[in-house]
Amino acid sequence: MPAVASRYARALADIVLSGKSTFTAEEAVEQVRAFEELVERSDDLRNVLLSPSVPPARKRAVIKGIGERMEISRIIRNFLYVVIDHRRIPILPAIRRAFENYVDETLGIVRAEVVAALDLTEPQRGMITEKLSRLTGKRVESKFSVDPDLVGGIVARIGSTIYDGSVRGQLLALRRKLVSEA
């Protein structure tokens, strides 16, 4: 992640987490993500925001109009103005990721990617998330997906740590053990 993205993310997080903001950090992340997705989906918008021939005042007017329609807070709109003025729109996804990471770190949240062999029920998802929270000592927000190749069980990734409770993982570990003993 570029250092520039981290600086912008930290500046935004400092404002949002200062306690003077009228909305939550999660809302701020969602607003930045929604704007980022809009830029990704709209070639016209992306071209206007990236074009050096479009004056910054025009770009600000576009963001103001979009911000009002999307009900983006004044703080996020002002932040987007700064991003536009400094020609940083191309790194907005990196800024958003760095912002999310900084907010998560500050609030003691970790994100888990959980892959299961079958689609899990809500109670099962809640139980897994709760166990991961106890394991890490932090609040865990889990994203679930399905991979039938696991045969059974789950694999959870939190940062660079992988918790493999899958049948496939157990079979691979058994295979390694048998090969090393041969």
C-alpha positions as CSV (number, residue, x, y, z in Angstrom):
1,M,0.0,0.0,0.0
2,P,1.5,3.3,-1.0
3,A,2.6,5.6,1.8
4,V,0.6,8.4,0.3
5,A,-2.6,6.4,0.6
6,S,-1.8,5.7,4.3
7,R,-1.3,9.5,5.0
8,Y,-4.7,10.4,3.4
9,A,-6.3,7.5,5.3
10,R,-4.8,8.5,8.6
11,A,-5.9,12.1,8.2
12,L,-9.4,11.1,7.4
13,A,-9.5,8.6,10.3
14,D,-8.1,11.3,12.7
15,I,-11.1,13.5,11.8
16,V,-13.7,10.8,11.9
17,L,-12.5,9.2,15.1
18,S,-11.9,12.6,16.9
19,G,-15.3,12.4,18.5
20,K,-16.4,15.7,16.9
21,S,-17.9,13.8,13.9
22,T,-21.6,13.3,13.9
23,F,-21.4,9.9,12.2
24,T,-19.6,6.6,12.9
25,A,-16.4,5.4,11.4
26,E,-18.3,2.5,9.9
27,E,-20.6,5.0,8.1
28,A,-17.6,6.9,6.9
29,V,-16.1,3.7,5.5
30,E,-19.4,2.9,3.7
31,Q,-19.6,6.4,2.2
32,V,-16.1,6.3,0.8
33,R,-16.7,2.7,-0.5
34,A,-20.0,3.8,-2.1
35,F,-18.2,6.7,-3.9
36,E,-15.3,4.5,-4.9
37,E,-17.8,1.9,-6.4
38,L,-19.6,4.7,-8.3
39,V,-16.3,5.8,-9.8
40,E,-15.5,2.2,-10.8
41,R,-18.9,1.7,-12.4
42,S,-19.1,5.0,-14.4
43,D,-16.6,5.5,-17.1
44,D,-17.9,9.1,-17.6
45,L,-17.4,10.0,-14.0
46,R,-14.0,8.4,-13.9
47,N,-12.9,10.3,-17.0
48,V,-14.1,13.6,-15.6
49,L,-12.3,13.1,-12.3
50,L,-9.1,11.8,-13.9
51,S,-8.9,14.3,-16.7
52,P,-6.3,17.0,-16.3
53,S,-8.3,19.2,-18.7
54,V,-11.3,19.4,-16.4
55,P,-10.7,22.2,-13.9
56,P,-10.7,21.3,-10.2
57,A,-13.7,23.6,-9.6
58,R,-15.8,21.5,-12.1
59,K,-14.7,18.3,-10.4
60,R,-15.7,19.7,-7.0
61,A,-19.1,20.6,-8.4
62,V,-19.5,17.1,-9.7
63,I,-18.6,15.6,-6.4
64,K,-20.9,18.1,-4.6
65,G,-23.9,17.0,-6.8
66,I,-23.1,13.3,-6.4
67,G,-22.5,13.7,-2.7
68,E,-25.9,15.4,-2.1
69,R,-27.7,12.7,-4.1
70,M,-25.9,9.9,-2.2
71,E,-26.2,11.8,1.1
72,I,-22.5,11.7,1.6
73,S,-21.5,13.7,4.8
74,R,-19.8,17.0,4.5
75,I,-16.6,15.6,6.1
76,I,-16.4,12.9,3.4
77,R,-17.2,15.4,0.6
78,N,-14.5,17.7,1.9
79,F,-12.1,14.8,2.0
80,L,-13.0,13.9,-1.6
81,Y,-12.3,17.5,-2.6
82,V,-8.8,17.2,-1.1
83,V,-8.3,13.9,-3.0
84,I,-9.4,15.6,-6.2
85,D,-7.3,18.7,-5.7
86,H,-4.2,16.6,-5.2
87,R,-5.0,14.3,-8.1
88,R,-5.2,11.2,-5.9
89,I,-8.4,9.7,-7.3
90,P,-6.4,6.8,-8.9
91,I,-5.4,5.7,-5.4
92,L,-8.8,6.1,-3.8
93,P,-9.2,2.3,-3.5
94,A,-5.9,2.1,-1.6
95,I,-6.9,5.1,0.6
96,R,-10.2,3.4,1.4
97,R,-8.4,0.1,2.3
98,A,-5.9,1.9,4.5
99,F,-8.7,3.9,6.1
100,E,-10.6,0.7,6.9
101,N,-7.5,-0.9,8.3
102,Y,-6.8,2.1,10.5
103,V,-10.4,2.3,11.8
104,D,-10.4,-1.4,12.4
105,E,-7.1,-1.2,14.3
106,T,-8.3,1.7,16.4
107,L,-11.6,0.1,17.2
108,G,-10.1,-3.3,17.9
109,I,-11.8,-5.0,15.0
110,V,-10.2,-7.8,12.9
111,R,-11.7,-9.1,9.7
112,A,-11.9,-12.8,9.1
113,E,-12.5,-14.6,5.8
114,V,-14.2,-17.9,6.5
115,V,-14.6,-20.6,3.9
116,A,-16.8,-23.5,4.6
117,A,-17.5,-26.7,2.7
118,L,-21.3,-26.0,2.9
119,D,-23.4,-22.9,3.2
120,L,-23.7,-22.1,6.9
121,T,-26.8,-21.1,8.8
122,E,-26.9,-17.7,10.7
123,P,-26.5,-19.4,14.1
124,Q,-23.5,-21.4,12.8
125,R,-22.0,-18.2,11.4
126,G,-22.5,-16.4,14.7
127,M,-20.9,-19.3,16.7
128,I,-17.9,-19.3,14.4
129,T,-17.5,-15.5,14.6
130,E,-17.8,-15.7,18.4
131,K,-15.2,-18.4,18.7
132,L,-12.8,-16.4,16.5
133,S,-13.4,-13.4,18.7
134,R,-12.5,-15.4,21.8
135,L,-9.4,-16.8,20.0
136,T,-8.1,-13.3,18.9
137,G,-9.4,-11.3,21.9
138,K,-10.8,-8.8,19.4
139,R,-14.1,-8.1,17.8
140,V,-14.3,-10.2,14.6
141,E,-16.2,-9.3,11.5
142,S,-16.5,-12.4,9.3
143,K,-17.1,-12.7,5.6
144,F,-18.3,-16.2,4.6
145,S,-18.0,-18.1,1.4
146,V,-18.4,-21.7,0.2
147,D,-15.8,-24.1,-1.3
148,P,-17.0,-27.6,-1.8
149,D,-13.4,-28.8,-2.3
150,L,-12.9,-28.5,1.4
151,V,-14.9,-31.8,1.8
152,G,-16.0,-30.7,5.3
153,G,-15.2,-28.2,8.0
154,I,-14.0,-24.6,7.6
155,V,-10.9,-22.5,7.0
156,A,-10.6,-19.1,8.6
157,R,-8.1,-16.4,7.6
158,I,-7.4,-13.5,9.9
159,G,-4.7,-11.3,8.5
160,S,-1.8,-13.6,7.6
161,T,-3.0,-16.4,10.1
162,I,-4.9,-19.3,8.8
163,Y,-7.0,-21.6,11.0
164,D,-7.6,-24.8,9.0
165,G,-10.3,-27.0,10.4
166,S,-11.1,-28.6,7.0
167,V,-11.1,-32.2,6.1
168,R,-9.0,-31.4,3.1
169,G,-6.4,-29.7,5.4
170,Q,-6.4,-32.7,7.8
171,L,-5.9,-35.1,4.8
172,L,-3.0,-32.9,3.5
173,A,-1.4,-32.9,7.0
174,L,-1.7,-36.7,7.2
175,R,-0.2,-37.1,3.8
176,R,2.8,-34.9,4.7
177,K,3.3,-36.9,7.9
178,L,3.2,-40.2,6.0
179,V,5.6,-39.0,3.3
180,S,8.1,-37.7,5.9
181,E,8.0,-41.0,7.8
182,A,8.6,-43.0,4.6
